[in-house]
């Protein structure tokens, strides 16, 4: 079966009120599920020309489908005699209609009437019939989403059933917003789970939260704040590698370090430069490929937040679980090994190297560290102490840090990270 969008489809469906947002949602789903693109990256193109409200609706629909995809497909399969192909236009249209009705609580007539134009010239009767059958049965989604089956099997093997249940709860709930505090200026109300941290409750637009304009804080998940915390205060010169979007750079600068931030993406570094200006913090920012670039001299510390599969941020970006395959994990692990070996050369004797990934895959964490230590006898693990971590986060037996969705369950949970601190001997 070919792609769910074909040439000429768009022109036929953009006339009906409410349909452009659904067409954009269809484009987003095609980009994520068939082309393997990140949802946020696909939004600009899919939502081109839409009013902000329709753009937001398209994103909400696509995100709901992605978050509940296995459960939506199970409902569809229960009402069809012959299984529809995964990328069949009828299946995609039904996913959008059912997600609107059951997740976004769109009235049924609106959910189906705005979707049928997507299958003009195609199986309209099938889509209408399946949707009507399910609605008459008063079907419902489970209490929490089912993880994609490949992810479920992989995580069950690596982390066990308790973690799986926690991950399902985590993907079902809207994650809270964490901010890292510069240390001065106004701060919004919230719950502090660590020094210079605040977890916010209900809030409006980020730019309207107290302290934003004054540069008192920046948005950064609590788990993502751990790597920079492990370098402490005012330790000299630090290289922040793969620095964008820049939260760790801001942490290090506010802690008194002389920071050189390096990343290959100039567009992503633009956000870091904006935040440096807003907060009044200082850092040298360099756009460069780390496999080509090298510093003029070794640094007192190096923080490598390596590019990875990013499965640890699935709460905010559930599309990652549908895009990441074992091949992607293996490819990213190979990149990490090269970057880690290169970054190790830039640490002064006695200096520290912090390695971190926002991945829940051992190949990008525990296994990567073991391979590095075996190949680099000049480094030893510097165990992380419990008192260096947020309350409720405990180091592993060997002194590394592995954050899981089981942690801080009553306070809104954490993203999944692996962090290790090493010393050059």
Beta strands, then each sheet from edge to edge (+ up, - down):
strand 1: 177-181
strand 2: 197-200
strand 3: 217-219
strand 4: 237-241
strand 5: 258-263
strand 6: 284-287
strand 7: 299-305
strand 8: 347-357
strand 9: 379-381
strand 10: 401-403
strand 11: 417-424
sheet 1: 2+ 1- 3+
sheet 2: 6+ 5+ 4+ 7+ 8+ 11- 9+
sheet 3: 6+ 5+ 4+ 7+ 8+ 11- 10+
end
